[in-house]
Amino acid sequence: TWVFVGAKTSSSVTNIVLGAFGYSTAVFTRTSSTTTAYLDRYGGVYWYNYPVYGFGFSRVSTVRIFDCDYAQPAGDCAHRLCWNLDYSIGGYRVGCLENLNSNSTWRKVMYKGNQVQTCAPDNNECLNQNGNCSQNCINTAGSYLCTCLNGYILNINGKMCNDINECAIRNGNCSQICSNSDGSFA
């Protein structure tokens, strides 16, 4: 039996903001540690289920279950979900969004099924013209995203990178003249 666990912004929307699949035995097994999750090879994520503290998943095994990674080290927050089990609404963390316990609109989502459908292999969009990204292309399961080098910001179209004019922000912290250049400043 497989399980899908996720979160959505309200009961009236159908889009899931973040979620993961796993075998029910792996998803619901109690974690023996408040700092280490275990890998479910089917879903490819680490699950944790520690009573009173939290329930959720992460792409890395080292987590801080007792505070839903509130004080986590930088990075990879986008692929984490943590529900504080003593709240009927919200959930502490959905991706990089935190402090959702008191948010009455967020909803926990769980689906359970008996058959696992096989999916086609992932299509790496980055191999075809760099995914039409102007700088970096990162392949993800079922999709991709464009990122920019330091000194650039992703355009609203999600593909092009625009130079950040550091000189327009507090004169680039320069004490005299600030000169902007493509991707940098002096």
C-alpha positions in Angstrom: 0.0 0.0 0.0 1.3 3.4 -0.9 0.6 6.7 0.7 0.8 10.3 -0.6 1.4 13.0 2.0 1.3 16.7 1.2 -0.1 20.1 1.9 -2.3 22.7 0.1 -3.1 26.3 0.9 -6.8 25.8 1.6 -9.6 23.3 1.5 -11.0 25.1 -1.6 -8.0 24.6 -3.8 -7.0 21.4 -5.7 -3.3 22.1 -6.2 -0.9 20.5 -3.8 2.0 22.8 -2.9 4.4 20.0 -1.8 4.1 16.3 -1.4 5.7 12.9 -1.6 4.9 9.2 -2.1 6.0 6.3 0.1 5.1 2.8 1.2 2.7 3.0 4.1 4.9 0.8 6.3 7.8 3.3 5.8 5.7 6.4 6.1 3.9 5.4 9.3 6.7 3.6 11.1 7.7 5.5 14.2 11.2 7.1 14.0 13.4 6.1 16.8 15.5 9.3 16.7 14.5 13.0 16.8 17.4 13.8 14.4 17.5 11.0 11.8 14.9 10.1 9.3 14.9 6.9 7.2 14.9 6.4 3.5 11.9 4.9 1.7 13.5 3.7 -1.6 10.1 3.8 -3.4 9.5 7.5 -2.8 13.1 8.5 -2.7 12.7 10.7 0.4 13.5 10.3 4.1 10.4 10.0 6.3 10.1 10.7 10.0 7.3 10.1 12.4 8.1 10.9 16.0 5.1 11.2 18.4 4.5 14.6 19.9 7.2 16.2 17.8 6.5 15.9 14.1 5.7 13.9 11.0 7.0 14.6 7.5 9.7 14.1 4.9 12.9 15.5 3.6 15.4 14.9 0.9 18.2 14.5 3.5 18.3 12.1 6.4 19.5 14.6 9.0 16.6 16.6 10.4 15.5 18.2 13.6 12.2 16.6 14.2 11.7 18.1 17.6 11.3 21.6 16.1 10.3 20.8 12.5 13.7 22.1 11.4 12.9 25.6 12.6 16.7 26.2 13.1 17.8 24.1 10.1 21.0 24.8 8.4 20.7 26.8 5.1 19.7 24.9 2.0 17.2 22.4 0.7 14.2 23.7 2.7 12.1 23.6 -0.5 11.8 19.8 -0.3 10.7 19.4 3.4 7.3 19.0 5.0 6.7 18.8 8.7 3.4 18.6 10.6 3.3 19.2 14.3 1.0 16.3 15.2 -0.8 18.1 18.1 -2.4 20.7 15.8 -5.6 20.0 13.8 -4.9 22.7 11.3 -1.9 24.0 9.4 1.3 22.2 9.9 4.7 23.8 10.9 6.6 23.7 7.6 5.7 23.4 4.0 8.8 23.8 1.9 10.5 27.0 3.0 7.3 28.4 4.6 7.3 28.1 8.4 5.1 28.9 11.4 1.9 27.5 9.8 0.5 26.0 13.0 -1.8 29.0 13.6 -2.7 29.4 9.9 -6.3 28.1 9.6 -6.3 28.0 5.8 -3.5 25.4 5.2 -4.6 21.8 5.0 -2.8 18.5 5.5 -3.4 16.0 2.6 -3.1 12.3 2.7 -4.1 9.7 0.1 -3.8 6.0 0.4 -4.0 3.4 -2.4 -3.3 -0.3 -3.1 -1.7 -0.2 -6.5 1.3 1.7 -7.6 1.3 3.1 -11.1 4.6 3.0 -12.9 5.6 6.3 -14.4 7.6 7.0 -17.5 11.3 7.9 -16.9 11.9 11.6 -16.3 12.5 13.7 -19.3 15.6 15.9 -18.7 14.5 19.1 -20.3 17.9 20.7 -19.6 19.5 18.5 -22.3 17.5 20.3 -25.0 18.8 23.8 -25.5 19.5 24.2 -21.7 15.7 24.1 -21.1 15.6 27.6 -22.8 17.3 28.9 -19.6 19.6 31.8 -20.2 22.1 30.6 -17.6 21.6 27.5 -15.4 19.1 24.7 -15.9 18.3 22.2 -13.1 16.4 19.1 -13.9 13.8 18.0 -11.3 11.4 15.1 -11.3 8.8 15.8 -14.0 10.0 19.4 -14.6 13.0 21.7 -14.5 13.9 25.2 -13.2 16.2 27.9 -14.3 18.6 29.6 -12.0 21.0 32.5 -12.3 24.7 33.1 -11.6 25.7 35.5 -8.8 25.0 39.1 -9.8 21.8 38.2 -11.8 18.2 37.7 -10.9 15.6 35.5 -12.6 13.2 37.3 -14.8 9.4 37.0 -14.2 9.3 34.6 -17.3 11.3 32.1 -15.2 14.0 31.6 -17.9 16.0 34.8 -18.5 18.5 36.2 -16.1 18.8 40.0 -15.7 21.8 41.8 -14.3 21.3 43.2 -10.8 22.3 46.8 -10.6 24.0 46.7 -7.2 24.8 50.4 -7.5 21.1 51.3 -7.4 20.9 49.7 -4.0 22.7 51.9 -1.4 25.4 52.8 -4.0 26.6 49.2 -3.8 27.8 50.0 -0.3 30.6 51.9 -2.0 32.0 54.9 -0.2 32.5 56.8 -3.4 31.6 56.0 -7.0 29.9 52.7 -7.8 30.2 51.3 -11.4 27.8 48.5 -12.4 28.9 45.9 -14.9 27.2 42.8 -16.2 26.9 40.4 -13.3 29.1 42.5 -11.0 30.0 46.0 -9.9 33.1 47.9 -8.7 
